[in-house]
């Protein structure tokens, strides 16, 4: 199975380097010279890393055969993947494909299903879809998700009070709103 590790951004300079949005916890191990990455769409690759360097907080990559700004521009938006068999397992981490479809449980009650993992700069979010089809964003931290049991098919949640009910009530007009407020007129 392929695991996405980055998305190619805009060109940097005139010699073919590109900026990338890093989607891996270990860019130092993924983007080393000589590593071949699968690209989506397939017409853009595969690409072999020639160099990787940081410019402030932005990772810049150079690839074999990409030596001009115009060629680098053609790569913009491409998604970079590695084979998950080549990725060393991390006991403290999971890939999105391992989490999607797991039951979300609070105690013994099933409250929904994991529908996605949203990777964020500060912390990741599990997206739980409940029985009504609503999406609930759950911080993927040990205090709220103390157990992930892929083999058992579930994640155990200990959500703070209100996490599954905030914003689920239909919006109503404030009780102190004047009843004789003018109606909006439509332009005809």
N, C-alpha and C positions, 0 to 999 in steps of 0.2 A: 504494500500500500504506500502511496505517495503522501508525504507530509509537507505542507507549505511552510517555508522558512523565511520568505521575504516577498515583497512586491516592488517592482522596479519603478522608480520615480523619474524625475527629469534628469537630463544630462547635466554634467558638471564640468565646465571647462570645454576645451576644444579637442582633447585627445581621446574621447570615447568613454570617459568615466561616467557612471550613473549613480544617483542617490538611490538608496533602497530603504523601504520601511521594513524594519527587522521584526520578524514574527517568531523568533526562537530565543530561548533563554541563554544559548551559548553561541553567539555569533563568532567568537574567536575560534571555535572548533568547526563551524559550518563553512566559513568563507576563507579558506586557506588556498594559496596558489596550488593549482592542479586539480582541485575538486570540480567535478562535472555536475552541473545542476540541470534537472529537467525543467523545461519552460512550458507554460501554458499561455498563449496558444503554442502548439508544437512547431508551428512555422518559424518561431523565433529562436529555436534552440535545437539541441542542448547547448548550454554555454559552459565554458571552462573558465574558472576564476584565474586571473593573472595576478591581480593585487587587490588588497582590501586595506583601507585606512579610514580613520575617523577624522572628520572635520567638525570640530566642536561635538555636537550630539548626533551628527548625521554620518552614517556609514556610506562610504564611497567604494564602489567596486569597478574593476576593469576586467574585461573578458577577452579571450583570444578572438582575433578577427574583428574586434570592434575598436577601431582606432580613430574614428572621426565623430564629431558632434552629431552629424546627420544620422550616422548608423546608430549611435546611442539613442537618439530620439525615436527611432523605429522600435526600440525595446520598451519604451514607456508603457506602463500598465501591465507588463508581463508578470506572471506569478512564477516564483522560483520554488522548486520542490526537491526534496531528497527522498530516497527510498527509506521507509520506516525500518527496514531490516538493518540498514546501515547506522541508524540512530541508536546509541547506547541507551538502554532502559534506565529510567530515573525512578526510584521507588517513591519519590514524593511528587511525581507529576503524571499527568494523563494527557493524551491527545484528544482532540474534539471527537474524532470518530469512535473513541472508546466510551465517551460519556453520552453521546446522543442516543436517545431511546431508553436510557435507564429510568426506572421509576424514581420519583422524588417522594420521600417518606418523611413524615414528622411523627416520630414514635412508630406505631404500627399502621398509621393512616397514610394512604397514598394520596398526595395532594396534587400530583401532576406528573409530567414526563419532561426530562431534560431534552430540549429541542435545539440548543446551540450553546457554544462557549464563546463569549465575547472577550477577546484578549485586549486588555487596556494597559496603559503605561504604569499605573500605580498598582492595580489589582484586577484580576480577571472576574468576570461575572458569568454565572450560569443563567441561562434563560430557561425558565420552567414554564411549560404551557399547561394550564389547569384544565379541568373538565369542560369549562365554559369557552375554552379557546383563548383566554387571556394570557398574556405573557407577563411573568413576574421575574424581575431581575434580582438575583440572589448573589451577594458578594461571595466569591469562591475563596473563603478563608476558613481555617480550621475551626474557629469558634462557631461558625454558622453551618459548615459542612464538615462535621467531625469524621465521617466515614464515607468512603467511596468503595463500593463492593462491585466491581465490574463482573466478576464471576457470578455473584448473586443477583445481578441485574438491578441494583438500586444505589441511590445516594441517600444518606441519612442527614436530615436537616434539623438544626435547633435554631429556628429563626427568632429574631426579636419580635416582641408583641407588635402586631399590626403590619408586618411585612407582606402578608398575603391579603390584607384588606385595604391598605392605603390606596387611594385613588380608584377603588372598585365601586364605590357608591356613586350613583348618578348625580350629576351636578344639579343643584336646585338654586333658585333665586333666593337671595337673602330675605329673611322674613321682614326686615324693616324697609324694604324697597317700596317706594311709593307706587300705589296701584294705578294712579292716573298719569304715569309717565307717558310721554308722547311715543307713539309707535313710529318705527322707522319707515320712511317713505322710500319706495323704489323709484329709480329713474326710469321713465318709460319713453 
